[in-house]
Amino acid sequence: MVIEANQPKLVPDWKSLRKDFPILDQQVHGKTLIYFDNAATTQKPRAVIDTLKNYYERDNANVHRGIHELSNRATTAFEAARQRAAKFINAASPEEIVFTRGTTEAINLVAQAWGGANIQRGDRIVLTEMEHHSNIVPWQLLAERTGAQLVFVPINGDQGMLDLGRLDEWLINNVRLLALTHISNSLGTINPVAEFCDRARRQGIVTLVDAAQSAGHRPIDVQQIGCDFLALSGHKMCGPTGIGVLYGRAEMLERMPPWQGGGEMILNVDFHRSTWKSAPHRFEAGTPDISGVIGLHAAMDYLDAIGRKNIAHHDQELGAYAYEALLRLNGVRLFGPRIGRAGLVSFLLKNIHAHDVVTVADQWGVALRGGHHCNQPLMKKLGVESTARASFYFYNTTVEIDRFVEVVKEIQKFFGVS
Ligand SMILES: Cc1ncc(COP(=O)(O)O)c(C=O)c1O
């Protein structure tokens, strides 16, 4: 899905936004830092850093339990963040927002609580070949426990696209769940998740969208996507590490049993049995990451002040610019679609190991990532062990990409493969 219609009118001043990120203003190995590892985690603006500092300096207390002023303040801020998260993804109500440690924990929650109650021997769970390990392994664990079967929708080689037209071939015979990523962290493919969910829903199949790479990069509207579940990670969208969101449609969450037991999630506890709160508190056992939730609120405010439509346009410009620049070099193998890609490029330079590319790039001050990117099955499908990846965010510039391409040329020269 390429964002084309309704070009945003107010284009942000990207250069001055960059100043909001103190960490970017530094030298690494004597060179100006170019941070191109945003798909792993994004940097944090001063607004988020200050929010965390203020919370610990003024309001820190445990939530939901106390009656004193600080506890009331912390609880109010915590629940305000839930409302903010609902607005951020256009959930119908804050009760559809469960705070988790991140995308991984959100998917594990669904696999254990929903999967444990609904999946049986002979059922099929449909994933795609481009899924991150966190959208594969929880389903493998569930399949091992229940005797269900995993099925993978294939990609079309290095272009890394799924064939929506053939999806119905996979949605047959006892398929109970379709779980897929919105944006591939290795390929930069942007999947038309609304269309995928629509096809599944028409056959009564439950849907989960992994929005780890998309939530901070483009507008997300869970009602328009029509998914039953959606997972996101705060740290990939300017928020703190260790906090994320599971969106679950109210009627799904209400019917799910708890997945972890402890304080906060109960109504009444006896020596031999307990009763649960309603969703979302039923799924939030123990003291939550209160500062993380409050920091995430600040991140969502920050991103929406810029406008996620603006960010999506900027991402696509940077992604296309980098892809075309690398395409002009000799001996570069590029992964993912040429048109309509997200703001990242995955590549290989002939037989140079991706780790070597990243190690040399680091000496030039360019932070890349090399490896399987938690996509080992995808790498096997592509017939490679790993790729090097440059992933961008709105504070990155085409000037940095020009510099990165010069560094790639230096690496080719260094290894004698240009
Ligand atoms: C597509 C995708 N899904 C899930 C995850 C897991 O996110 P987290 O480690 O924040 O739980 C990632 C992280 O890189 C990702 O890129």
The ligand as an SDF file (V2000), in Angstrom:
LIG
                    3D

 16 16  0  0  0  0  0  0  0  0999 V2000
    8.0970   -7.1100   12.3950 C   0  0  0  0  0  0  0  0  0  0  0  0
    8.4870   -7.2720   13.8320 C   0  0  0  0  0  0  0  0  0  0  0  0
    7.6970   -7.9480   14.6590 N   0  0  0  0  0  0  0  0  0  0  0  0
    7.9940   -8.0910   15.9570 C   0  0  0  0  0  0  0  0  0  0  0  0
    9.1380   -7.5780   16.4940 C   0  0  0  0  0  0  0  0  0  0  0  0
    9.4350   -7.7880   17.9460 C   0  0  0  0  0  0  0  0  0  0  0  0
    9.3860   -6.5960   18.6380 O   0  0  0  0  0  0  0  0  0  0  0  0
    9.8060   -6.5230   20.1830 P   0  0  0  0  0  0  0  0  0  0  0  0
   11.1870   -7.1180   20.2620 O   0  0  0  0  0  0  0  0  0  0  0  0
    9.7740   -5.0730   20.4860 O   0  0  0  0  0  0  0  0  0  0  0  0
    8.8160   -7.3170   20.9420 O   0  0  0  0  0  0  0  0  0  0  0  0
   10.0160   -6.8780   15.6720 C   0  0  0  0  0  0  0  0  0  0  0  0
   11.2880   -6.3470   16.2050 C   0  0  0  0  0  0  0  0  0  0  0  0
   12.2300   -6.1220   15.4840 O   0  0  0  0  0  0  0  0  0  0  0  0
    9.6780   -6.7090   14.3100 C   0  0  0  0  0  0  0  0  0  0  0  0
   10.4780   -6.0440   13.4800 O   0  0  0  0  0  0  0  0  0  0  0  0
  1  2  1  0
  2  3  1  0
  2 15  2  0
  3  4  2  0
  4  5  1  0
  5  6  1  0
  5 12  2  0
  6  7  1  0
  7  8  1  0
  8  9  2  0
  8 10  1  0
  8 11  1  0
 12 13  1  0
 12 15  1  0
 13 14  2  0
 15 16  1  0
M  END
$$$$
